[in-house]
Amino acid sequence: MKKLTLWSGVAAIALLAWATPSFAAESSKEVTIKGEGKCAKCALKETDKCQNVIETKGEDGKKVVYYLAKNEISDEFHSNICKGPKQVTAKGKVKEVDGKKQLTVSKIELDKGKTE
């Protein structure tokens, strides 16, 4: 019985150590992203359904695309950028999903005076 309890404890610790990094990746700090908001279907021709994206430049000067997770805020904002790209500022949490950056927005707005 003691061996079973010992191995159960070892298994639980191993599982916790293995699972903790994946939880940490999802609980990132809120960031502010500024860039060009556009539709992944209409502007980028990358998806079958409309989806908001924000294109910006990373620290290395290369293009970075943030795909906005579907939620009430991103869905309500979509009409602002589906017909054409606009400069936007968004706040939210970033995580990587299938090798792409996904931003779950808590706030998004058009940059006044900076539309294309």
C-alpha positions, -999 to +999 in steps of 0.1 A: +000+000+000+029+024+008+044+017-026+011+025-044+008+058-024+045+067-032+040+060-069+008+080-069+026+109-054+054+107-079+030+105-107+010+136-094+042+156-091+053+146-126+019+155-140+019+189-123+054+197-135+044+188-171+011+207-171+023+239-154+041+254-184+010+251-206-010+269-180+016+297-178+015+302-215-022+310-214-021+333-184+000+361-201-001+397-190-024+421-209-006+439-237-013+468-261-010+461-298-011+490-324-012+482-361-034+478-391-067+460-384-081+440-413-102+409-421-083+376-426-109+365-452-115+397-472-081+414-470-056+386-464-075+357-482-063+333-455-096+321-439-130+309-451-148+331-426-143+367-415-119+371-387-102+402-373-064+404-375-039+431-366-007+434-386+022+452-369+060+451-370+079+432-344+111+444-327+131+429-356+111+449-381+094+418-395+056+416-400+037+401-371+000+391-375-022+387-344-054+368-350-082+380-328-100+353-308-137+353-313-155+371-285-182+397-282-157+426-284-139+414-316-172+404-332-188+438-326-157+456-340-155+436-372-177+459-393-151+486-388-124+467-407-141+442-430-145+467-458-110+480-456-079+481-433-078+507-406-052+516-379-063+502-345-052+499-309-061+468-290-056+455-255-057+419-245-038+387-238-016+370-264-010+332-267+002+310-294-023+287-311-012+264-339+020+284-345+000+317-348-003+346-323-038+349-310-050+380-292-080+378-269-091+414-268-105+432-238-107+465-257-102+476-293-107+510-310-099+528-342-070+552-341-085+586-348-070+604-378-050+573-389-073+554-412-065+542-447 
